[in-house]
Amino acid sequence: MLRDEQKLIEYFADAPDDISLSDVNLDNLPSHISVIMDGNGRWATRQGKERGEGHIAGISSLREIITACVRLGIDVLSAYAFSTENWKRPQHEVDLLMHLFATTLLKELPLFHQENVKLVFLGDIEALPEKTREVFEQGLAETAGNTGMVLALAVNYGARAELARAARTLAVRVARGDINIEDINENAVAASLYTAGLPDPELLIRTSGELRLSNYLLWQLAYSEFYVTDTLWPDFDRWELLRGIKAFQGRERRFGGVKA
Ligand code: FPP
């Protein structure tokens, strides 16, 4: 993706001692970066604040990472915001998150336009509270024509539910006679996922040190490089992102083959 070199340099000025823009190869950036934004609750608790304060701080981090990825010219940024399992949280926390999703999105829509960001959702957004769903649909409609970075927000997302849904979609198509059983191959499955048309993540970042996937993009992460940092999501910033990209660029990716 095209990037504005001047804006990029400005955005990554004032580097800390251990990392700077010159530490990453701008010609070998991951085309799709995905983040599991974890640790908002712990961040808040450590500061003696309510968990909700952690989510509010987490929004600022997401905003910074969206801007950083646009500046770098990343094609796709995806972020795990709410899982199908997160409904089990206390009702007031679920309500707050749904409220934050709606208000944040409305507030950020002008930024998305300014930065030419196209919004898509991964997950079942039909099942969200009405207000949140309406704002999401507005966001989809208003950014549909944007041609820059794709921001894929996983909300009410679970990878197993996504795979079961894809199986149903394909079964219906076979039953209708639209396709044959032999047509169900990897491409057909991939095209039936929420991520249809997007490249698989090349780099998965998880914050707060947890070493698990938590039902996230099980199919799409098959060959992704993982970068796990102990930093809690509200403390994750553009420099942490660069550290993740640098780690990615230091990996040898073989995709099951041998080194060329
Ligand atoms: C994980 O931390 C974070 C979440 C479940 C919510 C993430 C949502 C945001 C950062 C807001 C995003 C905003 C938009 C508009 C998509 P946790 O609560 O699991 O933290 P813990 O593991 O420390 O309890």
Residues whose N, C-alpha, C, O or C-beta is under 5 A from the ligand:
A	BS01	FPP	M37 D38 G39 N40 G41 R42 W43 H55 G58 I59 Y80 A81 L100 F101 T104 L105 L153
